[in-house]
Structure formats: C-alpha cells, structure tokens
Amino acid sequence: MEKLKERWGIEQNWQIIIILIVFAITGSTASYIGEPILNYLNISSESFGTFGYWVTRIILLFIMYQFMLVFFGWLFGQYRFFWNFEKKMLRRIGLKRFVN
C-alpha cells in the first residue's frame, strides 16, 4: 500500500479506496450509458457492420470515460489526482498539446 501511495502521490489510505471506487464507478457508468448513446446516434452492427460498430463503441467509450473520470474524481474530492492522471494518459497517447 505504501508503494501505491508513493507512486500516486497521495498521503492517506482512505484516498486509495476513494480512487479505486472512482475508477469502478466511471468504468461501470461508461459501459452502462454507452449503449443508449449509440442507439440515440443510430449506430448499430446492422448499419456499421460488426467491426465498425465495435470500433465506434470503443472510441466513444474511451472519450466518455476520460470526461467522466475527471468528473467523478471531482465529485469524490480527488480532482487533482484524476486531472494529473488524465494529463499523463493524454500525453502517452500523443495528445499533450491539449493538456498544457
């Protein structure tokens, strides 16, 4: 637990629990609302093909997840951690010009 606290730059054990809860809630929520959003946008495997549907779904979920992660982090009082986490993730995928 100490290594995780040091790596994430947090001080209290309860912060680890909150952070893990935020990751769980964000992933579940993104997955849950993905289908209704795709239906609203009229995106289905019949119209896009199976491969196109899943590629579109994954891209859409990835984008939604990024926003929701920061939002839920803010909601649970861990905004700074999740904003730094998000900036690091965006830099790794080559979008660093959007986080500075």
N, C-alpha and C positions, 0 to 999 in steps of 0.2 A: 504494500500500500504506500510505503514511503517513496518508492521509485516512481510510482504513478503521480503522487503529489508533486514530486520534484520536476518530473517531466512536463506536467501540465501547468506548473507554476501556481498551485493552489496551496492553501495553508491548513484547512480543516478537513477532517474525514467526511463530514456531512456534505461537503461540496462535491466529493466524488459521487456520492449517492444521488445527489440532485442532477449532476451532469449525466449519469447513466440513465436516470429517469427521463431527462430531456431527450436523449438520443432515442430511447424506446418510444416515447410519445410521438416524436417527429416522424420516425420511420413508419409507425402504425398509421398515423394520420395521413401521410403522403400516399401510402398504399391504399387506404380506405377511400380517399377522395379522388384518386386517380381515375377510377372507372367512370364516376359521374361526369367528370370533366371531359373525358374522351367521348362519352355519349353526347354531351352538350355540343362538342365540336364536330359531332358526326363522324368520328374516327372509329372504324371497326375493322376487323380482319377481312370482312367481305369487301369493303371499299379500298383498303390499303394493301390487302394481302397479309398473310400471317407474318412474314418477315418485316414488312413495312409497319405493321401495327405495333409489333413489339419494340422495334427501334424507336418509333414515335413515343410509345408509352414510357420507355426507359428515359429518353431525353426529357420528356415532360416531367416525370417524377424526379429526376435529378435537379431540374431547375426549381420545382416547387420545394423540394427538400432543403435547398440552400436558404431560401427565404424563411421557411418555417423554422429551421434550426435556430436562426438568429432571433426570430420572434419568440419561440418558446424559451430560449435561453434568457431573453429579456424578461419574459413573464415570470420565470423562476428565479430571477435575481442574479443570473450568471451571464449577463450580456457581454462583459469584457472578455470572458473566456471564449464564448462562442464566436464573437466577432473576430478575435485573433485566430481562432481555429479556422474560420471561414476564409480569412485572408490568406492563411497558409495553404489551404486547399486550392484556392483560385490561382495562387502563384504556381503551384505544382502542375496545374493543367494548362498553364500558359496564358492566363488572363490577369497578369499582375498589373497591367495598366488601369484596370478598373478598381483596384483597392488602394491606390496611393492617393 
